[in-house]
Structure formats: C-alpha cells, structure tokens
Amino acid sequence: MIVKRSSAEKKIIVNRLNRIKGQINGIEKMVETDRDCNDILIQVVAVEKSLKSMANLILENHLYKCVTEDLENGNLDVIDELISLFKRFNN
C-alpha cells in the first residue's frame, strides 16, 4: 500500500533519520578510535531511543490517517493488522 505523507511529515521523518545516521556514524568512529565501552553503549542506547521515538511518530500518524480512513471505509481487517503490528512493535 502506498501512503501519501505530507511534505511536513516527510521532512520530520527524514530529519530524524539523518540524526540517527549521524549517531551511528559517531558510534563507528568511537569503535575505530577505541573509545570506552560504556561511552559506546550509551550512544547505542541513544540510537535505540531515537529509533523508538521515530517509530512512535510514524505509528501515531498511521493511526490518525491510515487506520481512521480504513475504518471510515468499512475495512475492519485493519483491526487485525493493528493487533499484529502492536505485537511486533512491543517485542
């Protein structure tokens, strides 16, 4: 399914992805320069939190746009899809 995202929504997501790329590049440099394991692990956790935050944003937009539209159009299968998504999201 193709989703039409607004340019503002795309910009927010792409900006977050660019920040995450920067964090990952930073971790790579930390490894290459033999930084302390604790420092590297702290940055890994920061990347995980950044990804989770971005996933939450996408999920929120999905619920408000895609799911709402599906329900308004009588597509109740979206409920099963949501249940599956939440199960994957929370593992």
N, C-alpha and C positions, 0 to 999 in steps of 0.2 A: 504494500500500500504506500502510495506517495503522499507525503504530508506537506501541505503548504504552510511554511513558517513565515512569519513576518520578518522583514529585514532587521527590525529591532531585536527580535528573538534570536535570529541567526547571529547577529553581532555579539550578543551576550554570550552565547554558547561558544562561538569561535574565540572570543577574548579569554574565556575560561580555559579552553583547550590550549591556547597559546601560553597561558600562565603555567599550566600543568606541564607542557613541553619544556618550559624553562626550568621548572623544578626538577624534572627528570634529567635534563642536561646537567643541572647543578649536582645531582647525585652522582652522575657518571664522573664528573670532574673530581668530586670528593673521593671516589673509589680510586681513580687514577693517581691522585696525589696522596694516597694512604692516610686519609683522614680517619679520625677516631670512629669506631663502630657506633658508639652512642649517637654521635652527630649525624651519621648516615641514617641510622634507624629513625631518628627524629624527623628527618626530611622525608623518609619513606612514609611515615605516618601522615605527614602533612599532605603528601600527594594523594594518599588514600582518602583523606578528608575532603580534599579538593574534588576528587572524582565523585565521591558520595554527594557532595553539595550540588555538583552539576547534574548528577542523575536525579536528584530530588527536584531540581528545577524542570528538567525535561518531563519527569513524571507528573508534576503539578500541571504543566501545560497540556500534557496528554489527557489528564482527567478533565480539565476545563474545556478543551477543544474537541479532541477526537472522541472521547467517551461520551461526552454530552451530545455531540452530533449523532453518534451511533444510536444512542438511546432514543433521541428525538425521532430518528428514522425507523424505530421499532426493532433495531438489531440487538436482541437480548443476548446473543452469543458473546458480546463484548464483556459481559459479566464473567463468563468462564475464562476469557482471555486475561481479564484483570486479576482473577484469583491466581492463575498460573504465573502472571507477571509478579505479583506480590510474593509468591512462594520463592521465585528465583531471586527477587530483589532482596529478600531477607535472609538468604543463605550466604 
